[in-house]
Amino acid sequence: MKGETAMSRKALTVNVTIPIPEPRDVGGAIKRIPVAVWHVVLTWQQRAAERAHLAAMDERMRRDMGLSWEDVRREADKPFWRA
């Protein structure tokens, strides 16, 4: 077709380095997994509680904080896992 230009294709190469732990370090990493999961759960619980508290604020409290109703709704409607 007249006036069209052909797009060129370029190869994209990405190198990813994944550290592989030494066999003696794997046990420690496995032991840390429950602690990491617990911290995530606590963070999610805190977010959910803060957003519920924010949604329950009256107009005066929101105004004192400088927040509009739309700001509060936007934050309160986020799922607990989203920061």
N, CA, C and O of each residue as an XYZ file, in Angstrom:
332
protein
N       0.831     -1.181      0.000
C       0.000      0.000      0.000
C       0.877      1.247      0.000
O       1.984      1.265      0.538
N       0.354      2.249     -0.605
C       1.113      3.471     -0.781
C       1.175      4.254      0.534
O       0.162      4.402      1.218
N       2.373      4.758      0.891
C       2.529      5.598      2.061
C       2.788      4.850      3.364
O       3.077      5.487      4.377
N       2.696      3.534      3.374
C       2.930      2.779      4.601
C       4.408      2.462      4.735
O       5.104      2.249      3.742
N       4.867      2.433      5.943
C       6.251      2.056      6.186
C       6.268      0.722      6.905
O       5.410      0.433      7.739
N       7.239     -0.065      6.574
C       7.358     -1.372      7.212
C       8.014     -1.197      8.581
O       8.991     -0.462      8.729
N       7.465     -1.876      9.560
C       8.033     -1.826     10.898
C       9.133     -2.877     10.998
O       8.973     -4.013     10.551
N      10.229     -2.481     11.581
C      11.313     -3.446     11.733
C      11.164     -4.169     13.065
O      10.632     -3.629     14.035
N      11.640     -5.378     13.081
C      11.601     -6.174     14.308
C      12.996     -6.222     14.888
O      13.970     -6.485     14.183
N      13.081     -5.966     16.175
C      14.356     -6.048     16.858
C      14.229     -7.083     17.963
O      13.195     -7.196     18.622
N      15.272     -7.810     18.141
C      15.269     -8.810     19.197
C      15.499     -8.119     20.535
O      16.357     -7.245     20.660
N      14.738     -8.514     21.503
C      14.896     -7.989     22.858
C      15.463     -9.104     23.714
O      14.859    -10.169     23.849
N      16.603     -8.857     24.277
C      17.252     -9.859     25.115
C      17.293     -9.344     26.537
O      17.733     -8.224     26.799
N      16.834    -10.168     27.441
C      16.844     -9.804     28.852
C      17.574    -10.897     29.611
O      17.254    -12.079     29.491
N      18.542    -10.489     30.381
C      19.255    -11.439     31.224
C      18.717    -11.344     32.639
O      18.651    -10.258     33.215
N      18.337    -12.470     33.190
C      17.817    -12.520     34.549
C      18.732    -13.414     35.362
O      19.054    -14.533     34.963
N      19.143    -12.897     36.508
C      19.986    -13.682     37.397
C      19.171    -14.054     38.624
O      18.674    -13.184     39.339
N      19.040    -15.317     38.857
C      18.307    -15.805     40.021
C      19.311    -16.441     40.968
O      19.959    -17.430     40.627
N      19.434    -15.866     42.162
C      20.388    -16.453     43.101
C      19.886    -17.804     43.604
O      18.740    -17.933     44.033
N      20.733    -18.774     43.546
C      20.397    -20.109     44.040
C      21.099    -20.273     45.388
O      22.326    -20.207     45.471
N      20.309    -20.488     46.441
C      20.926    -20.582     47.756
C      21.764    -21.847     47.904
O      21.515    -22.870     47.266
N      22.732    -21.738     48.740
C      23.540    -22.914     49.067
C      22.646    -23.917     49.791
O      21.713    -23.511     50.484
N      22.904    -25.205     49.649
C      22.070    -26.202     50.306
C      21.947    -25.981     51.812
O      20.901    -26.270     52.393
N      22.986    -25.479     52.442
C      22.919    -25.276     53.891
C      22.020    -24.095     54.260
O      21.572    -23.999     55.403
N      21.742    -23.176     53.293
C      20.899    -22.010     53.549
C      19.417    -22.274     53.299
O      18.579    -21.487     53.740
N      19.075    -23.340     52.614
C      17.691    -23.620     52.246
C      16.825    -23.845     53.482
O      15.687    -23.378     53.526
N      17.336    -24.543     54.474
C      16.567    -24.798     55.688
C      16.161    -23.512     56.385
O      15.030    -23.386     56.856
N      17.080    -22.555     56.454
C      16.768    -21.273     57.070
C      15.722    -20.506     56.294
O      14.850    -19.869     56.884
N      15.802    -20.562     54.972
C      14.825    -19.875     54.127
C      13.441    -20.468     54.317
O      12.448    -19.743     54.382
N      13.379    -21.782     54.405
C      12.084    -22.448     54.601
C      11.501    -22.087     55.960
O      10.287    -21.921     56.086
N      12.335    -21.965     56.965
C      11.854    -21.611     58.303
C      11.332    -20.178     58.346
O      10.483    -19.861     59.179
N      11.824    -19.302     57.461
C      11.371    -17.907     57.457
C      10.049    -17.706     56.721
O       9.429    -16.652     56.860
N       9.612    -18.674     55.956
C       8.379    -18.521     55.166
C       7.164    -18.267     56.051
O       6.413    -17.337     55.758
N       6.919    -19.038     57.120
C       5.735    -18.753     57.945
C       5.756    -17.348     58.557
O       4.710    -16.713     58.688
N       6.920    -16.874     58.922
C       7.021    -15.525     59.490
C       6.666    -14.486     58.435
O       5.946    -13.530     58.724
N       7.160    -14.663     57.228
C       6.862    -13.724     56.145
C       5.365    -13.733     55.826
O       4.767    -12.678     55.614
N       4.770    -14.913     55.794
C       3.331    -15.017     55.526
C       2.549    -14.319     56.639
O       1.578    -13.612     56.368
N       2.967    -14.514     57.882
C       2.290    -13.882     59.018
C       2.355    -12.356     58.894
O       1.364    -11.678     59.166
N       3.490    -11.812     58.494
C       3.616    -10.368     58.329
C       2.686     -9.849     57.229
O       2.106     -8.772     57.365
N       2.545    -10.595     56.163
C       1.635    -10.197     55.079
C       0.192    -10.192     55.579
O      -0.561     -9.261     55.295
N      -0.189    -11.216     56.312
C      -1.551    -11.298     56.844
C      -1.827    -10.126     57.795
O      -2.895     -9.518     57.734
N      -0.877     -9.811     58.664
C      -1.051     -8.682     59.578
C      -1.171     -7.363     58.821
O      -1.970     -6.504     59.194
N      -0.388     -7.197     57.767
C      -0.469     -5.986     56.952
C      -1.840     -5.869     56.309
O      -2.433     -4.790     56.309
N      -2.351     -6.963     55.761
C      -3.671     -6.958     55.136
C      -4.754     -6.626     56.159
O      -5.677     -5.866     55.868
N      -4.640     -7.196     57.353
C      -5.625     -6.942     58.398
C      -5.606     -5.462     58.802
O      -6.660     -4.857     59.002
N      -4.425     -4.894     58.918
C      -4.302     -3.489     59.284
C      -4.898     -2.588     58.202
O      -5.594     -1.623     58.516
N      -4.630     -2.896     56.934
C      -5.199     -2.100     55.840
C      -6.717     -2.143     55.856
O      -7.378     -1.117     55.699
N      -7.268     -3.342     56.048
C      -8.724     -3.486     56.062
C      -9.326     -2.674     57.203
O     -10.347     -2.013     57.016
N      -8.710     -2.716     58.378
C      -9.223     -1.972     59.531
C      -9.120     -0.464     59.303
O     -10.051      0.276     59.620
N      -7.995     -0.007     58.755
C      -7.820      1.426     58.495
C      -8.818      1.931     57.469
O      -9.359      3.028     57.614
N      -9.066      1.143     56.435
C     -10.014      1.561     55.404
C     -11.440      1.565     55.932
O     -12.239      2.421     55.551
N     -11.769      0.618     56.803
C     -13.102      0.614     57.418
C     -13.268      1.835     58.312
O     -14.331      2.456     58.317
N     -12.235      2.186     59.067
C     -12.283      3.370     59.924
C     -12.419      4.639     59.079
O     -13.185      5.537     59.428
N     -11.692      4.712     57.989
C     -11.765      5.857     57.097
C     -13.173      6.006     56.517
O     -13.691      7.119     56.429
N     -13.784      4.912     56.127
C     -15.128      4.941     55.557
C     -16.172      5.358     56.591
O     -17.213      5.909     56.232
N     -15.901      5.101     57.865
C     -16.856      5.421     58.922
C     -16.740      6.866     59.417
O     -17.563      7.303     60.222
N     -15.744      7.607     58.956
C     -15.562      8.993     59.414
C     -16.711      9.881     58.971
O     -17.267      9.718     57.885
N     -17.054     10.825     59.839
C     -18.090     11.779     59.460
C     -17.477     12.928     58.645
O     -16.260     13.023     58.490
N     -18.348     13.783     58.137
C     -17.911     14.870     57.253
C     -16.907     15.796     57.930
O     -15.939     16.222     57.299
N     -17.123     16.111     59.203
C     -16.219     17.011     59.918
C     -14.823     16.436     60.011
O     -13.845     17.157     59.813
N     -14.709     15.152     60.310
C     -13.399     14.506     60.424
C     -12.686     14.479     59.071
O     -11.485     14.734     58.985
N     -13.442     14.169     58.019
C     -12.836     14.162     56.681
C     -12.354     15.548     56.295
O     -11.272     15.701     55.729
N     -13.155     16.553     56.602
C     -12.786     17.926     56.268
C     -11.536     18.345     57.045
O     -10.666     19.023     56.499
N     -11.444     17.943     58.321
C     -10.260     18.255     59.127
C      -8.997     17.636     58.535
O      -7.910     18.204     58.634
N      -9.151     16.475     57.923
C      -8.014     15.796     57.305
C      -7.756     16.288     55.884
O      -6.749     15.926     55.276
N      -8.649     17.101     55.359
C      -8.487     17.612     54.002
C      -8.840     16.600     52.933
O      -8.303     16.644     51.827
N      -9.745     15.686     53.260
C     -10.136     14.644     52.312
C     -11.554     14.875     51.820
O     -12.437     15.250     52.592
N     -11.763     14.650     50.546
C     -13.114     14.717     50.000
C     -13.769     13.345     50.144
O     -13.103     12.344     50.406
N     -15.088     13.326     49.968
C     -15.820     12.061     50.040
C     -15.331     11.105     48.944
O     -15.259      9.895     49.160
N     -15.000     11.647     47.783
C     -14.514     10.811     46.682
C     -13.169     10.177     47.035
O     -12.933      9.009     46.726
N     -12.284     10.949     47.685
C     -10.989     10.401     48.120
C     -11.193      9.243     49.088
O     -10.546      8.201     48.984
N     -12.101      9.449     50.022
C     -12.366      8.410     51.030
C     -12.949      7.177     50.374
O     -12.521      6.063     50.675
N     -13.923      7.349     49.477
C     -14.541      6.193     48.815
C     -13.521      5.425     47.979
O     -13.507      4.194     47.970
N     -12.659      6.182     47.269
C     -11.650      5.535     46.427
C     -10.731      4.653     47.280
O     -10.432      3.518     46.908
N     -10.290      5.177     48.417
C      -9.391      4.404     49.284
C     -10.127      3.257     49.968
O      -9.605      2.146     50.054
N     -11.333      3.521     50.452
C     -12.089      2.495     51.186
C     -12.532      1.352     50.280
O     -12.717      0.229     50.750
N     -12.704      1.620     48.993
C     -13.150      0.573     48.068
C     -12.023     -0.326     47.568
O     -12.280     -1.329     46.902
N     -10.780      0.025     47.884
C      -9.660     -0.826     47.460
C      -9.705     -2.155     48.207
O     -10.081     -2.190     49.379
N      -9.331     -3.238     47.551
C      -9.224     -4.508     48.268
C      -8.060     -4.451     49.268
O      -7.101     -3.701     49.081
N      -8.162     -5.242     50.310
C      -7.160     -5.188     51.395
C      -5.756     -5.545     50.914
O      -4.778     -5.117     51.528
N      -5.632     -6.299     49.860
C      -4.291     -6.719     49.414
C      -3.616     -5.644     48.555
O      -2.424     -5.760     48.270
N      -4.335     -4.618     48.142
C      -3.751     -3.575     47.299
C      -3.300     -2.402     48.171
O      -4.060     -1.900     48.999
N      -2.056     -1.975     47.971
C      -1.513     -0.855     48.767
C      -2.048      0.458     48.290
O      -1.701      1.503     48.840
